């Protein structure tokens, strides 16, 4: 099977994540070495360079530590393009580890390659650029019931499940993900399904 050609630079947590991704994508891949990125000025500068020149894709694990690393990277990049991709929340243990992670979720290295390919293929990065597409706004979120309503939190969780991304994303993080990585017709179809499923 041919590798997916990705022009953006992909940021992952560890070397085993990189090995896994290297089997399915043709792209520059940078490892944060877990929390090591917090004190690695040279690597932080490299990430900023790629963000400004190629754009970056952040693909960290879907646990608390992965979210912390993701937020740190977003915080150190002042200019350039960031695309957030998320692996599904799947519980299990990586084969090379004796025990599961603290939260019991598989990391990037533990996700099946077909699922990883699907994450990239559905994101739109293969045929990107989405810059010409109208962005979903805070007002759109409100009008659709994704914010500002008593049921909004539950609706956002349902949307995250339909998009196979972590349910704990903030409203802004969810909006950013939709605008950078989801075809808008797929977004509105998911909203329609949620509304139709609501009694």
C-alpha positions as CSV (number, residue, x, y, z in Angstrom):
1,X,0.0,0.0,0.0
2,X,1.3,3.4,-1.0
3,X,2.4,5.8,1.7
4,X,0.3,9.0,2.2
5,X,2.2,12.1,1.1
6,X,1.8,14.8,3.8
7,X,3.4,18.2,3.2
8,X,3.0,19.3,6.8
9,X,5.5,18.3,9.5
10,X,4.0,15.8,11.9
11,X,4.6,16.2,15.7
12,X,4.3,13.0,17.8
13,X,5.4,12.1,21.3
14,X,7.9,9.3,21.0
15,X,10.1,7.2,18.7
16,X,7.7,4.3,18.6
17,X,4.9,6.7,17.4
18,X,7.3,7.9,14.7
19,X,8.2,4.3,13.7
20,X,4.5,3.5,13.4
21,X,3.7,6.6,11.3
22,X,6.7,6.2,9.1
23,X,5.2,3.0,7.8
24,X,2.1,4.8,6.4
25,X,3.1,8.4,5.7
26,X,5.8,10.2,3.7
27,X,6.4,13.3,5.8
28,X,8.9,14.9,8.2
29,X,8.1,13.6,11.7
30,X,9.4,15.2,14.9
31,X,9.3,13.5,18.3
32,X,8.7,15.6,21.4
33,X,10.3,12.9,23.6
34,X,7.2,13.2,25.9
35,X,7.5,16.1,28.3
36,X,11.1,16.6,27.1
37,X,9.8,19.3,24.7
38,X,9.0,21.5,27.7
39,X,12.8,22.2,28.2
40,X,14.1,21.6,24.8
41,X,14.7,25.0,23.3
42,X,16.3,23.7,20.1
43,X,13.5,21.4,19.3
44,X,10.9,24.1,20.1
45,X,12.7,26.4,17.7
46,X,12.6,23.7,15.0
47,X,8.9,23.2,15.5
48,X,8.3,26.9,15.2
49,X,10.3,26.9,12.0
50,X,8.2,24.1,10.5
51,X,5.0,25.7,11.6
52,X,5.9,28.9,9.7
53,X,7.2,27.1,6.6
54,X,5.2,23.8,6.1
55,X,2.6,24.0,8.8
56,X,2.5,21.3,11.5
57,X,0.2,18.5,12.4
58,X,0.0,17.6,16.1
59,X,-0.8,14.0,16.7
60,X,-0.2,13.2,20.3
61,X,-1.9,10.5,22.4
62,X,-5.5,11.1,23.5
63,X,-4.7,11.0,27.2
64,X,-4.1,13.8,29.7
65,X,-0.3,13.9,29.1
66,X,-0.9,14.0,25.3
67,X,-3.2,17.0,25.7
68,X,-0.7,18.8,27.9
69,X,2.0,18.3,25.3
70,X,-0.4,19.4,22.5
71,X,-1.3,22.6,24.4
72,X,2.4,23.3,25.1
73,X,3.2,23.1,21.4
74,X,0.3,25.4,20.5
75,X,1.6,27.8,23.1
76,X,5.1,28.0,21.8
77,X,4.1,28.5,18.1
78,X,3.3,32.2,17.7
79,X,2.9,32.1,13.9
80,X,2.3,29.5,11.2
81,X,-0.4,26.9,10.7
82,X,-1.3,24.2,13.2
83,X,-3.6,21.3,12.4
84,X,-4.8,19.1,15.3
85,X,-5.4,15.5,14.5
86,X,-6.7,13.1,17.2
87,X,-6.6,9.3,17.4
88,X,-9.8,7.6,18.6
89,X,-10.0,6.8,22.4
90,X,-9.4,3.1,22.3
91,X,-8.6,1.2,25.6
92,X,-5.9,-1.4,25.6
93,X,-2.2,-2.0,26.1
94,X,0.7,-1.6,23.6
95,X,2.4,-4.9,22.8
96,X,5.8,-3.8,23.9
97,X,4.6,-2.6,27.3
98,X,4.0,-4.8,30.4
99,X,1.1,-2.7,31.6
100,X,-1.4,-0.3,30.2
101,X,-1.0,3.4,30.5
102,X,-2.4,5.3,33.5
103,X,-5.7,6.0,31.7
104,X,-5.7,2.7,29.9
105,X,-5.8,4.2,26.4
106,X,-3.8,3.2,23.4
107,X,-1.3,5.8,22.2
108,X,-0.4,6.5,18.6
109,X,2.0,3.5,18.5
110,X,-0.8,1.1,19.6
111,X,-3.4,2.2,17.1
112,X,-4.0,0.0,14.1
113,X,-2.4,1.4,10.9
114,X,-5.7,1.3,9.0
115,X,-7.2,3.5,11.7
116,X,-4.3,5.9,11.5
117,X,-4.6,6.1,7.7
118,X,-8.3,6.8,8.2
119,X,-7.5,9.7,10.6
120,X,-5.3,11.3,7.9
121,X,-7.6,10.6,5.0
122,X,-10.7,11.9,6.7
123,X,-8.9,15.1,7.9
124,X,-8.6,16.7,4.5
125,X,-4.8,17.2,4.8
126,X,-4.2,15.1,1.7
127,X,-6.1,17.5,-0.5
128,X,-5.7,20.5,1.7
129,X,-6.0,23.6,1.6
130,X,-9.1,24.6,3.5
131,X,-8.2,28.3,3.7
132,X,-10.8,29.2,1.1
133,X,-13.6,27.5,3.0
134,X,-15.7,29.6,5.3
135,X,-14.9,28.8,8.9
136,X,-17.3,27.6,11.5
137,X,-17.7,30.4,14.0
138,X,-18.7,30.8,17.7
139,X,-22.0,32.1,16.5
140,X,-22.5,28.9,14.4
141,X,-21.7,26.8,17.5
142,X,-24.4,28.8,19.4
143,X,-27.0,28.5,16.7
144,X,-26.4,24.8,16.3
145,X,-26.6,24.3,20.1
146,X,-23.0,23.4,20.6
147,X,-22.5,26.2,23.1
148,X,-24.5,28.4,25.3
149,X,-27.4,25.9,25.9
150,X,-28.1,23.6,28.8
151,X,-27.6,20.5,26.5
152,X,-24.5,21.9,24.7
153,X,-21.9,20.0,26.7
154,X,-23.7,16.7,25.9
155,X,-24.1,17.6,22.3
156,X,-20.4,18.4,21.9
157,X,-19.5,15.0,23.5
158,X,-21.8,13.3,20.9
159,X,-20.1,15.2,18.1
160,X,-16.7,14.2,19.3
161,X,-17.7,10.6,19.4
162,X,-19.0,10.8,15.8
163,X,-15.8,12.4,14.7
164,X,-13.8,9.8,16.6
165,X,-11.8,12.4,18.7
166,X,-11.4,12.7,22.5
167,X,-14.7,13.8,24.2
168,X,-12.9,16.1,26.6
169,X,-12.0,18.8,24.1
170,X,-12.8,22.4,25.0
171,X,-15.3,24.3,22.8
172,X,-12.5,26.3,21.2
173,X,-10.3,23.2,20.6
174,X,-13.3,21.5,19.0
175,X,-14.0,24.5,16.8
176,X,-10.3,24.7,15.8
177,X,-10.3,21.0,14.9
178,X,-13.4,21.3,12.7
179,X,-12.0,24.3,10.9
180,X,-8.6,22.7,10.2
181,X,-9.3,19.1,9.8
182,X,-13.0,18.3,9.0
183,X,-14.9,18.7,5.8
184,X,-17.8,21.0,6.6
185,X,-20.4,18.8,4.9
186,X,-19.3,16.0,7.2
187,X,-19.6,18.3,10.2
188,X,-23.1,19.4,9.3
189,X,-24.1,15.8,8.6
190,X,-22.9,14.8,12.0
191,X,-24.9,17.6,13.6
192,X,-28.0,16.5,11.7
193,X,-27.5,12.9,12.9
194,X,-27.2,14.0,16.5
195,X,-30.4,16.2,16.2
196,X,-32.3,13.3,14.6
197,X,-31.2,10.9,17.3
198,X,-32.3,13.3,20.1
199,X,-35.8,12.4,21.3
